[in-house]
Amino acid sequence: MKKLIIPIMIIAILVAFFEQVSAEKNVYITVVAIVVFMFGMMQLSAKTPSKNKEKEDKDV
């Protein structure tokens, strides 16, 4: 899954940057690219363990 999400995120950011430098900016394409990137970041960061996990375990 990670191998699929990272290239999609890179493509989304490249599209967003390309839209920003183009003469005719399309806001909708930029917004969709940013949403795709943020969704990918959410998926990747969901697997990262919390730093506070050890503190929470000690408190219980």
N, CA, C and O atoms as CSV, one atom per row, in Angstrom:
chain,resi,resn,atom,element,x,y,z
A,1,MET,N,N,0.830,-1.193,0.000
A,1,MET,CA,C,0.000,0.000,0.000
A,1,MET,C,C,0.872,1.253,0.000
A,1,MET,O,O,0.594,2.223,-0.705
A,2,LYS,N,N,1.945,1.208,0.817
A,2,LYS,CA,C,2.834,2.356,0.924
A,2,LYS,C,C,3.496,2.655,-0.419
A,2,LYS,O,O,3.714,3.816,-0.765
A,3,LYS,N,N,3.813,1.606,-1.170
A,3,LYS,CA,C,4.454,1.781,-2.468
A,3,LYS,C,C,3.509,2.405,-3.488
A,3,LYS,O,O,3.964,2.965,-4.486
A,4,LEU,N,N,2.217,2.316,-3.257
A,4,LEU,CA,C,1.233,2.911,-4.150
A,4,LEU,C,C,0.920,4.347,-3.753
A,4,LEU,O,O,0.724,5.199,-4.620
A,5,ILE,N,N,0.873,4.621,-2.467
A,5,ILE,CA,C,0.487,5.945,-1.982
A,5,ILE,C,C,1.552,6.995,-2.279
A,5,ILE,O,O,1.222,8.105,-2.696
A,6,ILE,N,N,2.815,6.662,-2.071
A,6,ILE,CA,C,3.889,7.645,-2.240
A,6,ILE,C,C,3.964,8.177,-3.673
A,6,ILE,O,O,4.048,9.394,-3.837
A,7,PRO,N,N,3.940,7.341,-4.727
A,7,PRO,CA,C,3.958,7.913,-6.087
A,7,PRO,C,C,2.727,8.766,-6.403
A,7,PRO,O,O,2.829,9.772,-7.106
A,8,ILE,N,N,1.574,8.366,-5.887
A,8,ILE,CA,C,0.366,9.157,-6.114
A,8,ILE,C,C,0.505,10.525,-5.454
A,8,ILE,O,O,0.087,11.532,-6.025
A,9,MET,N,N,1.087,10.569,-4.262
A,9,MET,CA,C,1.292,11.843,-3.576
A,9,MET,C,C,2.286,12.724,-4.333
A,9,MET,O,O,2.089,13.935,-4.435
A,10,ILE,N,N,3.337,12.128,-4.855
A,10,ILE,CA,C,4.324,12.894,-5.614
A,10,ILE,C,C,3.688,13.484,-6.873
A,10,ILE,O,O,3.930,14.642,-7.213
A,11,ILE,N,N,2.880,12.687,-7.557
A,11,ILE,CA,C,2.197,13.181,-8.755
A,11,ILE,C,C,1.234,14.313,-8.393
A,11,ILE,O,O,1.147,15.305,-9.116
A,12,ALA,N,N,0.520,14.172,-7.293
A,12,ALA,CA,C,-0.429,15.213,-6.868
A,12,ALA,C,C,0.296,16.521,-6.574
A,12,ALA,O,O,-0.185,17.586,-6.959
A,13,ILE,N,N,1.436,16.463,-5.905
A,13,ILE,CA,C,2.181,17.683,-5.595
A,13,ILE,C,C,2.749,18.302,-6.866
A,13,ILE,O,O,2.739,19.524,-7.013
A,14,LEU,N,N,3.246,17.474,-7.789
A,14,LEU,CA,C,3.760,18.002,-9.054
A,14,LEU,C,C,2.654,18.700,-9.847
A,14,LEU,O,O,2.886,19.746,-10.452
A,15,VAL,N,N,1.459,18.121,-9.842
A,15,VAL,CA,C,0.328,18.748,-10.530
A,15,VAL,C,C,-0.021,20.075,-9.866
A,15,VAL,O,O,-0.288,21.060,-10.554
A,16,ALA,N,N,-0.022,20.109,-8.537
A,16,ALA,CA,C,-0.341,21.350,-7.826
A,16,ALA,C,C,0.695,22.436,-8.123
A,16,ALA,O,O,0.335,23.592,-8.345
A,17,PHE,N,N,1.972,22.071,-8.128
A,17,PHE,CA,C,3.016,23.045,-8.443
A,17,PHE,C,C,2.911,23.514,-9.898
A,17,PHE,O,O,3.091,24.699,-10.182
A,18,PHE,N,N,2.624,22.601,-10.808
A,18,PHE,CA,C,2.490,22.961,-12.207
A,18,PHE,C,C,1.332,23.940,-12.407
A,18,PHE,O,O,1.442,24.885,-13.188
A,19,GLU,N,N,0.245,23.714,-11.712
A,19,GLU,CA,C,-0.898,24.613,-11.831
A,19,GLU,C,C,-0.585,26.004,-11.283
A,19,GLU,O,O,-1.102,27.000,-11.791
A,20,GLN,N,N,0.242,26.079,-10.270
A,20,GLN,CA,C,0.581,27.378,-9.694
A,20,GLN,C,C,1.455,28.217,-10.620
A,20,GLN,O,O,1.351,29.443,-10.610
A,21,VAL,N,N,2.302,27.594,-11.408
A,21,VAL,CA,C,3.201,28.348,-12.285
A,21,VAL,C,C,2.614,28.550,-13.683
A,21,VAL,O,O,3.182,29.300,-14.478
A,22,SER,N,N,1.513,27.911,-13.996
A,22,SER,CA,C,0.927,28.064,-15.329
A,22,SER,C,C,0.250,29.432,-15.463
A,22,SER,O,O,-0.087,30.076,-14.469
A,23,ALA,N,N,0.062,29.852,-16.699
A,23,ALA,CA,C,-0.543,31.161,-16.969
A,23,ALA,C,C,-2.019,31.182,-16.552
A,23,ALA,O,O,-2.495,32.153,-15.963
A,24,GLU,N,N,-2.723,30.109,-16.865
A,24,GLU,CA,C,-4.138,30.017,-16.485
A,24,GLU,C,C,-4.257,29.054,-15.313
A,24,GLU,O,O,-4.222,27.837,-15.493
A,25,LYS,N,N,-4.394,29.599,-14.132
A,25,LYS,CA,C,-4.472,28.766,-12.929
A,25,LYS,C,C,-5.890,28.213,-12.764
A,25,LYS,O,O,-6.868,28.958,-12.811
A,26,ASN,N,N,-5.983,26.913,-12.572
A,26,ASN,CA,C,-7.265,26.278,-12.303
A,26,ASN,C,C,-7.275,25.891,-10.824
A,26,ASN,O,O,-6.545,24.994,-10.403
A,27,VAL,N,N,-8.095,26.565,-10.054
A,27,VAL,CA,C,-8.134,26.367,-8.609
A,27,VAL,C,C,-8.629,24.972,-8.256
A,27,VAL,O,O,-8.157,24.378,-7.287
A,28,TYR,N,N,-9.558,24.451,-9.017
A,28,TYR,CA,C,-10.128,23.148,-8.707
A,28,TYR,C,C,-9.093,22.030,-8.814
A,28,TYR,O,O,-9.069,21.121,-7.983
A,29,ILE,N,N,-8.246,22.095,-9.826
A,29,ILE,CA,C,-7.196,21.082,-9.971
A,29,ILE,C,C,-6.218,21.170,-8.800
A,29,ILE,O,O,-5.787,20.149,-8.266
A,30,THR,N,N,-5.875,22.390,-8.407
A,30,THR,CA,C,-4.962,22.574,-7.278
A,30,THR,C,C,-5.571,22.039,-5.991
A,30,THR,O,O,-4.884,21.377,-5.212
A,31,VAL,N,N,-6.822,22.310,-5.761
A,31,VAL,CA,C,-7.503,21.845,-4.548
A,31,VAL,C,C,-7.573,20.324,-4.528
A,31,VAL,O,O,-7.327,19.713,-3.487
A,32,VAL,N,N,-7.899,19.707,-5.642
A,32,VAL,CA,C,-7.971,18.241,-5.706
A,32,VAL,C,C,-6.595,17.636,-5.455
A,32,VAL,O,O,-6.481,16.632,-4.752
A,33,ALA,N,N,-5.550,18.236,-6.021
A,33,ALA,CA,C,-4.196,17.727,-5.816
A,33,ALA,C,C,-3.804,17.823,-4.347
A,33,ALA,O,O,-3.190,16.899,-3.814
A,34,ILE,N,N,-4.145,18.912,-3.692
A,34,ILE,CA,C,-3.818,19.072,-2.272
A,34,ILE,C,C,-4.612,18.086,-1.421
A,34,ILE,O,O,-4.077,17.533,-0.461
A,35,VAL,N,N,-5.861,17.863,-1.755
A,35,VAL,CA,C,-6.684,16.906,-1.010
A,35,VAL,C,C,-6.114,15.493,-1.155
A,35,VAL,O,O,-6.063,14.743,-0.180
A,36,VAL,N,N,-5.691,15.132,-2.356
A,36,VAL,CA,C,-5.090,13.811,-2.571
A,36,VAL,C,C,-3.808,13.684,-1.749
A,36,VAL,O,O,-3.565,12.649,-1.128
A,37,PHE,N,N,-2.988,14.742,-1.745
A,37,PHE,CA,C,-1.760,14.717,-0.964
A,37,PHE,C,C,-2.056,14.575,0.528
A,37,PHE,O,O,-1.415,13.772,1.205
A,38,MET,N,N,-3.002,15.330,1.042
A,38,MET,CA,C,-3.330,15.264,2.469
A,38,MET,C,C,-3.923,13.900,2.843
A,38,MET,O,O,-3.648,13.385,3.927
A,39,PHE,N,N,-4.723,13.319,1.964
A,39,PHE,CA,C,-5.256,11.985,2.222
A,39,PHE,C,C,-4.130,10.957,2.287
A,39,PHE,O,O,-4.142,10.062,3.131
A,40,GLY,N,N,-3.152,11.096,1.383
A,40,GLY,CA,C,-1.997,10.202,1.405
A,40,GLY,C,C,-1.179,10.356,2.674
A,40,GLY,O,O,-0.724,9.367,3.249
A,41,MET,N,N,-0.990,11.600,3.115
A,41,MET,CA,C,-0.257,11.841,4.363
A,41,MET,C,C,-1.003,11.241,5.548
A,41,MET,O,O,-0.389,10.699,6.466
A,42,MET,N,N,-2.320,11.338,5.524
A,42,MET,CA,C,-3.119,10.764,6.603
A,42,MET,C,C,-2.964,9.240,6.636
A,42,MET,O,O,-2.852,8.650,7.710
A,43,GLN,N,N,-2.959,8.616,5.477
A,43,GLN,CA,C,-2.803,7.164,5.401
A,43,GLN,C,C,-1.418,6.729,5.880
A,43,GLN,O,O,-1.286,5.727,6.583
A,44,LEU,N,N,-0.389,7.484,5.498
A,44,LEU,CA,C,0.967,7.120,5.900
A,44,LEU,C,C,1.211,7.368,7.387
A,44,LEU,O,O,1.887,6.578,8.047
A,45,SER,N,N,0.665,8.457,7.912
A,45,SER,CA,C,0.907,8.770,9.317
A,45,SER,C,C,0.043,7.931,10.259
A,45,SER,O,O,0.311,7.894,11.459
A,46,ALA,N,N,-0.971,7.268,9.752
A,46,ALA,CA,C,-1.817,6.422,10.595
A,46,ALA,C,C,-1.027,5.221,11.117
A,46,ALA,O,O,-1.359,4.674,12.169
A,47,LYS,N,N,-0.005,4.815,10.404
A,47,LYS,CA,C,0.794,3.658,10.796
A,47,LYS,C,C,1.905,4.022,11.783
A,47,LYS,O,O,2.537,3.131,12.352
A,48,THR,N,N,2.148,5.305,11.990
A,48,THR,CA,C,3.217,5.751,12.873
A,48,THR,C,C,2.740,5.684,14.328
A,48,THR,O,O,1.688,6.233,14.656
A,49,PRO,N,N,3.493,5.027,15.191
A,49,PRO,CA,C,3.073,4.945,16.597
A,49,PRO,C,C,3.228,6.299,17.298
A,49,PRO,O,O,4.078,7.110,16.930
A,50,SER,N,N,2.415,6.519,18.285
A,50,SER,CA,C,2.443,7.767,19.034
A,50,SER,C,C,3.596,7.775,20.024
A,50,SER,O,O,3.952,6.732,20.574
A,51,LYS,N,N,4.188,8.956,20.257
A,51,LYS,CA,C,5.239,9.081,21.264
A,51,LYS,C,C,4.656,8.953,22.669
A,51,LYS,O,O,5.344,8.520,23.594
A,52,ASN,N,N,3.411,9.323,22.825
A,52,ASN,CA,C,2.764,9.316,24.138
A,52,ASN,C,C,2.230,7.946,24.528
A,52,ASN,O,O,1.657,7.796,25.607
A,53,LYS,N,N,2.402,6.958,23.683
A,53,LYS,CA,C,1.895,5.615,23.963
A,53,LYS,C,C,2.506,5.048,25.233
A,53,LYS,O,O,1.804,4.432,26.036
A,54,GLU,N,N,3.819,5.249,25.428
A,54,GLU,CA,C,4.481,4.726,26.621
A,54,GLU,C,C,3.973,5.436,27.880
A,54,GLU,O,O,3.776,4.794,28.912
A,55,LYS,N,N,3.764,6.725,27.804
A,55,LYS,CA,C,3.257,7.478,28.959
A,55,LYS,C,C,1.853,7.035,29.326
A,55,LYS,O,O,1.523,6.896,30.503
A,56,GLU,N,N,1.025,6.812,28.303
A,56,GLU,CA,C,-0.342,6.376,28.554
A,56,GLU,C,C,-0.368,4.989,29.192
A,56,GLU,O,O,-1.190,4.725,30.069
A,57,ASP,N,N,0.521,4.112,28.761
A,57,ASP,CA,C,0.584,2.765,29.331
A,57,ASP,C,C,1.022,2.796,30.793
A,57,ASP,O,O,0.510,2.020,31.601
A,58,LYS,N,N,1.953,3.671,31.148
A,58,LYS,CA,C,2.442,3.782,32.524
A,58,LYS,C,C,1.362,4.348,33.452
A,58,LYS,O,O,1.265,3.956,34.615
A,59,ASP,N,N,0.562,5.264,32.931
A,59,ASP,CA,C,-0.491,5.886,33.745
A,59,ASP,C,C,-1.601,4.912,34.085
A,59,ASP,O,O,-2.252,5.067,35.118
A,60,VAL,N,N,-1.834,3.929,33.264
A,60,VAL,CA,C,-2.940,2.991,33.471
A,60,VAL,C,C,-2.565,1.913,34.392
A,60,VAL,O,O,-3.378,1.035,34.678
